[in-house]
Amino acid sequence: MSDKAPVIAGQSHADVLVIGGGVMGMWAAVKAADRGHGVTLVEARGLGAGASGGLLGALMAHMPDRWNEKKQLQFDALVSLEPEIAALEDRTGLPTGYRRSGRLVPLPKPHLRQIAERHSQEAANNWHQGRHRFFWNVHDKSPIGGQWPDAEFCSAGVVEDTFGARISPRRLLAALAARIRQLRKVTVIEGQRVKLLDAAVGYAELDDGAGISFGHVIVAGGYEAFPLLSNLGPDLPVPLGGPVKGQAALLKMDLPHDYPLIYLDGLYIVPHEDGTVAIGSTSEHEFVEPLSTDKLLDDLLVRARQLAPVLEDAPVIERWAGLRPRAVGRDPMVGCHPFAAKVVALTGGFKVSFGIAHLLANAAIDAVEGRESALPPSFSVMHHISVAKEKA
């Protein structure tokens, strides 16, 4: 690293430089600007590119049993997301497709009924907080009817989870992008990568040679954030994280807007208000073609049509594949880098990004402002570094 700041070309300075224009980075830009910081947001492709621009949009809580601080954090995030979305829609005039539509979980085996009934009691303890009351109801059959889900999968009953919600990922990203462009304190640079990051002096250089000095940088570039963060500390035996491939599909089927999601054994069926139904998704740690779909998605579609026969003839209008960021310690990675004072991590959301990104973005801005983290210790960069060292 250089011992003095280089001559700056182009953009002269940002209080907060945000690297990455996915859902994490866009929420961070909005939150930073709302707190009065000047922000430059750099995105290598375009706002909403990458895994954030997927199809699913399921907003699901952890199971209500064995309550801990991580489950409480997710509860708080999913509850606070609703007014956040309402404010975003009000300011931009753009719908996001958000609805607390609930979730149905079929119980195909008798022992699952016993577990579900125990969870029902635990939800009464842990999902009833203040004015919020969410339920894990156990029914003998689906409240929607025999094909949603198919009665064959409900021989021991079906769970109705009233906490579950959904959102359209692309509509949310469009609303966030519109909000960002309303904010005079945010400058957006698309189609440029950060090719040099000098954390010691607070300087970044882009592909085109333009330089940006910064007070702090929030590294929120999905799985591509991990190499940047790894290179700022001691050599590690394994990276701080990497990509996990996911495949999903979109069907054309106009269902009632209040239809709940269906979930079974990793498969989600998510009705959206625009006359589509999202099916997903795979989790592939080994892959050859990161952005192509294959037989794994075909198999997922077969399972989805069996689980919800009403979809049998629904045409597939899009097949999608993308790479989601999974941190080495499994939990998201958020907060100050222990070896680079100007650097704040904001990545590793993997499957939970859309439900908690707004809350994690606030935590990242807290770190920029020198506030003590309120996140669980397992979210810290230091924790993930420790996990990486243990994997030697």
C-alpha positions in Angstrom: 0.0 0.0 0.0 1.1 3.6 -0.6 2.0 5.8 2.3 0.2 8.8 1.0 -3.0 9.4 -0.9 -2.6 9.4 -4.6 -3.8 12.2 -6.9 -7.6 11.8 -7.3 -9.1 11.8 -10.8 -12.8 12.1 -11.4 -14.9 11.9 -8.2 -13.0 13.8 -5.5 -14.4 12.4 -2.3 -17.2 10.3 -0.7 -18.0 10.3 3.0 -19.1 6.7 2.4 -18.1 4.6 -0.7 -20.4 1.6 -1.2 -19.0 -1.2 -3.4 -21.8 -3.3 -4.8 -25.3 -2.4 -6.0 -27.3 -5.4 -4.9 -30.0 -5.3 -2.2 -27.4 -4.9 0.6 -25.5 -2.1 -1.1 -28.6 -0.2 -2.2 -30.1 -0.3 1.3 -26.7 0.9 2.6 -26.6 3.8 0.2 -30.2 4.8 1.2 -29.5 4.5 5.0 -26.2 6.4 4.7 -27.8 9.2 2.8 -30.7 9.4 5.2 -28.2 9.9 8.0 -26.6 12.8 6.1 -23.6 11.1 4.6 -22.4 11.8 1.1 -22.4 8.5 -0.7 -20.8 7.1 -3.9 -22.2 3.8 -5.0 -20.1 1.8 -7.4 -21.6 -1.2 -9.2 -19.7 -3.4 -11.6 -22.7 -4.2 -13.8 -25.9 -2.3 -13.0 -28.1 -1.6 -9.9 -29.8 -4.8 -8.9 -27.5 -7.1 -10.9 -26.2 -10.4 -9.6 -28.1 -12.8 -7.2 -30.3 -9.9 -5.9 -32.1 -9.8 -9.2 -33.6 -13.3 -8.8 -37.1 -14.6 -8.7 -38.1 -16.1 -5.4 -38.7 -13.3 -2.8 -39.7 -15.6 0.1 -39.5 -13.9 3.5 -39.4 -16.7 6.0 -38.6 -16.7 9.8 -36.5 -19.3 11.5 -38.4 -22.0 13.4 -39.8 -20.6 16.7 -38.0 -23.2 18.8 -34.7 -22.8 20.7 -34.9 -19.0 20.7 -31.6 -17.1 20.6 -30.3 -13.6 19.6 -30.0 -14.5 16.0 -33.6 -15.6 15.8 -34.6 -12.4 17.7 -32.7 -10.3 15.2 -34.4 -11.9 12.3 -37.8 -11.5 14.0 -37.1 -7.8 14.5 -35.9 -7.5 10.9 -39.0 -9.1 9.4 -41.3 -7.1 11.5 -39.6 -3.8 10.7 -39.3 -4.5 7.0 -43.1 -3.9 6.6 -43.0 -0.2 7.5 -39.7 0.2 5.7 -41.3 -1.1 2.5 -44.4 1.0 3.0 -42.2 4.1 3.3 -40.2 3.2 0.2 -43.3 2.6 -1.9 -44.8 5.9 -0.7 -41.6 7.9 -1.6 -41.1 6.3 -5.0 -44.7 5.5 -6.0 -43.5 2.0 -7.0 -45.0 -1.3 -5.8 -42.7 -3.9 -4.4 -45.1 -6.8 -4.3 -44.8 -7.1 -0.6 -47.5 -9.1 1.3 -47.6 -11.0 4.6 -49.4 -13.8 2.9 -48.2 -16.6 5.2 -46.8 -20.0 4.5 -48.1 -23.5 4.3 -45.9 -26.4 5.3 -47.3 -29.9 4.5 -46.8 -32.7 7.0 -46.4 -35.9 5.1 -45.4 -38.1 8.1 -47.0 -38.6 11.6 -43.9 -37.6 13.6 -43.8 -34.3 11.8 -47.3 -33.5 13.2 -45.9 -33.9 16.7 -43.0 -31.6 16.0 -45.3 -29.0 14.4 -47.6 -29.0 17.4 -44.6 -28.4 19.7 -43.6 -25.5 17.4 -47.1 -24.1 17.7 -46.6 -23.7 21.4 -43.1 -22.2 20.9 -44.5 -19.7 18.4 -47.0 -18.6 21.1 -44.0 -17.8 23.3 -41.6 -16.4 20.8 -43.6 -14.9 18.0 -45.9 -12.9 20.3 -43.9 -9.8 21.1 -45.6 -6.4 21.9 -48.4 -5.8 19.4 -47.1 -8.4 17.1 -48.9 -11.8 17.1 -47.8 -14.5 14.6 -49.0 -18.1 14.7 -47.8 -21.5 13.8 -51.2 -23.2 13.4 -51.6 -26.9 12.7 -54.6 -28.0 10.6 -55.8 -31.4 9.5 -55.9 -30.1 5.9 -55.0 -27.1 3.9 -57.1 -24.0 4.5 -56.8 -23.2 0.8 -58.0 -26.5 -0.7 -56.7 -30.0 -1.7 -54.4 -28.8 -4.4 -52.5 -26.0 -2.5 -50.7 -28.1 -1.4 -51.8 -31.4 -2.8 -53.6 -33.5 -0.1 -51.2 -36.4 -0.8 -48.4 -34.5 1.0 -50.7 -33.6 4.0 -51.5 -37.0 5.4 -50.5 -35.8 8.9 -51.8 -32.3 8.4 -50.5 -28.9 7.3 -48.9 -26.0 9.1 -50.2 -22.5 8.5 -47.4 -20.0 9.4 -48.9 -16.5 9.6 -45.5 -14.8 9.9 -44.4 -15.7 6.4 -44.3 -13.0 3.7 -43.1 -12.4 0.2 -41.8 -9.7 -2.0 -40.9 -9.3 -5.7 -37.1 -9.1 -5.7 -36.9 -7.1 -8.9 -39.7 -4.7 -8.0 -38.0 -4.0 -4.6 -34.7 -3.4 -6.4 -36.4 -1.0 -8.8 -37.9 0.9 -5.9 -34.6 1.1 -4.1 -32.9 2.3 -7.3 -35.6 4.9 -7.8 -35.1 6.1 -4.2 -31.4 6.3 -4.6 -31.8 8.5 -7.7 -34.0 10.8 -5.7 -31.3 11.3 -3.1 -29.0 14.2 -3.9 -26.4 12.9 -1.5 -25.9 9.7 -3.6 -23.7 9.4 -6.7 -24.1 6.2 -8.7 -21.4 4.8 -10.9 -22.4 1.8 -12.9 -20.4 -0.5 -15.2 -17.1 0.0 -13.2 -15.2 -2.3 -10.9 -13.0 -1.2 -8.1 -9.6 -2.5 -9.3 -7.5 -1.0 -6.4 -8.6 -0.4 -2.8 -6.1 1.3 -0.5 -7.7 1.1 2.8 -4.9 2.7 4.7 -5.3 6.1 3.0 -8.9 5.7 1.9 -8.6 5.5 -1.8 -10.2 3.5 -4.5 -9.4 3.3 -8.2 -11.9 2.2 -10.9 -11.4 0.3 -14.1 -11.4 3.5 -16.1 -8.7 5.0 -13.9 -11.0 7.4 -12.0 -10.1 7.7 -8.3 -12.3 8.1 -5.3 -11.1 9.1 -1.9 -13.4 8.1 1.0 -13.9 8.4 4.7 -15.2 4.8 4.9 -15.9 2.1 2.4 -18.7 -0.5 2.8 -17.9 -3.6 0.9 -21.2 -5.1 -0.2 -20.5 -6.7 -3.5 -22.0 -10.1 -2.8 -19.6 -13.1 -3.2 -17.1 -10.8 -4.9 -16.7 -8.9 -1.6 -14.9 -11.8 0.0 -11.6 -11.5 -1.9 -11.4 -7.8 -1.1 -12.0 -8.4 2.6 -9.7 -11.4 2.7 -6.8 -9.4 1.3 -6.9 -6.7 4.0 -5.7 -9.0 6.8 -3.3 -11.8 7.4 -3.1 -14.7 5.0 -5.9 -17.2 5.7 -6.1 -20.9 5.0 -9.5 -20.5 3.3 -11.3 -17.5 1.9 -13.8 -15.5 4.0 -16.6 -16.8 1.8 -17.6 -17.7 -1.6 -20.5 -18.3 -4.1 -23.3 -20.8 -3.9 -25.2 -21.3 -7.1 -29.0 -21.2 -7.0 -31.5 -22.0 -9.8 -35.1 -20.9 -9.9 -37.9 -20.6 -12.4 -40.9 -18.4 -13.0 -44.3 -19.8 -14.1 -47.2 -17.9 -15.6 -50.2 -18.5 -13.3 -52.5 -15.8 -12.0 -53.5 -17.0 -8.5 -55.4 -15.1 -5.8 -53.2 -12.4 -4.3 -53.6 -13.6 -0.8 -52.4 -17.2 -1.6 -49.8 -18.3 0.9 -46.4 -19.6 0.0 -45.7 -23.4 0.1 -42.6 -24.8 1.5 -41.4 -28.5 1.8 -37.9 -29.9 2.0 -36.1 -26.9 0.6 -38.6 -26.2 -2.2 -40.4 -22.9 -2.2 -43.5 -22.1 -4.3 -44.1 -18.3 -4.2 -47.2 -16.7 -5.8 -46.6 -13.1 -6.8 -49.2 -10.4 -7.5 -48.2 -9.9 -11.2 -49.7 -13.3 -12.3 -46.5 -15.3 -11.8 -45.3 -18.0 -9.4 -41.7 -18.4 -8.5 -40.2 -21.9 -7.9 -36.8 -22.3 -6.2 -34.2 -22.9 -5.4 -31.2 -25.1 -5.6 -28.1 -24.7 -3.4 -25.0 -25.9 -5.3 -21.6 -25.6 -3.8 -20.0 -27.2 -6.8 -20.8 -26.2 -10.3 -19.3 -25.6 -13.7 -21.6 -23.1 -15.4 -22.5 -20.5 -12.8 -25.3 -18.7 -14.7 -26.9 -21.6 -16.7 -29.8 -23.8 -15.7 -29.9 -27.6 -16.0 -31.5 -30.8 -14.9 -31.5 -29.7 -11.2 -34.0 -27.0 -12.1 -36.0 -29.5 -14.2 -36.2 -31.8 -11.2 -37.3 -28.8 -9.0 -40.1 -28.0 -11.4 -41.4 -31.6 -11.4 -41.5 -31.6 -7.6 -43.3 -28.2 -7.6 -46.0 -29.4 -9.9 -46.5 -32.5 -7.8 -46.7 -30.5 -4.6 -49.2 -27.9 -6.2 -51.0 -29.7 -9.1 -52.8 -26.4 -10.0 -49.4 -25.5 -11.6 -49.4 -28.6 -13.8 -50.0 -26.7 -17.1 -48.5 -23.4 -16.1 -45.9 -22.4 -18.7 -42.3 -21.6 -17.6 -41.6 -18.0 -18.7 -38.1 -17.7 -17.2 -35.3 -19.9 -16.0 -32.7 -18.2 -13.8 -29.4 -19.0 -12.2 -27.2 -16.9 -10.0 -24.4 -16.9 -7.4 -25.3 -16.1 -3.8 -22.7 -15.0 -1.2 -22.1 -17.4 1.7 -19.6 -16.4 4.4 -17.2 -19.0 5.9 -18.9 -18.7 9.3 -22.4 -19.2 7.7 -23.9 -16.1 9.3 -23.8 -12.7 7.4 -20.6 -10.8 7.7 -21.2 -7.2 8.9 -19.1 -4.6 10.7 -15.7 -3.1 10.9 -12.7 -4.9 9.5 -10.3 -5.6 12.4 -7.2 -4.9 10.2 -8.6 -1.9 8.2 -10.3 0.8 10.2 -11.9 2.5 7.2 -13.5 -0.7 5.9 -16.9 -2.1 6.8 -18.2 -5.4 5.6 -21.8 -6.0 4.5 -22.2 -9.3 2.7 -22.9 -13.0 3.2 -26.7 -12.8 3.3 -27.0 -16.0 1.2 -30.7 -16.9 1.5 -31.8 -14.3 4.0 -30.7 -11.0 2.4 -34.1 -9.6 1.4 -35.6 -10.1 4.9 -32.7 -8.5 6.9 -30.7 -6.3 4.4 -32.3 -3.1 5.7 -31.4 -3.9 9.3 -27.8 -5.0 8.4 -27.4 -1.8 6.4 -28.3 0.2 9.5 -25.7 -1.8 11.4 -23.1 -1.0 8.7 -23.8 2.7 9.0 -23.5 2.4 12.8 -20.0 1.0 12.2 -19.2 3.9 9.9 -20.2 6.3 12.7 -18.2 4.5 15.3 -21.2 3.0 17.2 -20.8 -0.3 19.0 -22.3 -3.2 17.1 -25.7 -4.6 18.3 -25.4 -7.6 16.0 -24.6 -11.1 17.3 -20.8 -11.7 17.7 -21.0 -14.4 15.0 -21.7 -11.7 12.4 -18.4 -9.9 13.0 -15.5 -10.0 10.5 -13.2 -11.2 13.3 -15.5 -14.2 13.9 -15.3 -15.2 10.3 -11.6 -14.8 10.2 -11.4 -17.1 13.3 -13.5 -19.7 11.5 -11.3 -19.5 8.4 -8.2 -20.1 10.6 -9.9 -23.1 12.3 -10.4 -24.7 8.9 -6.7 -25.0 8.3 
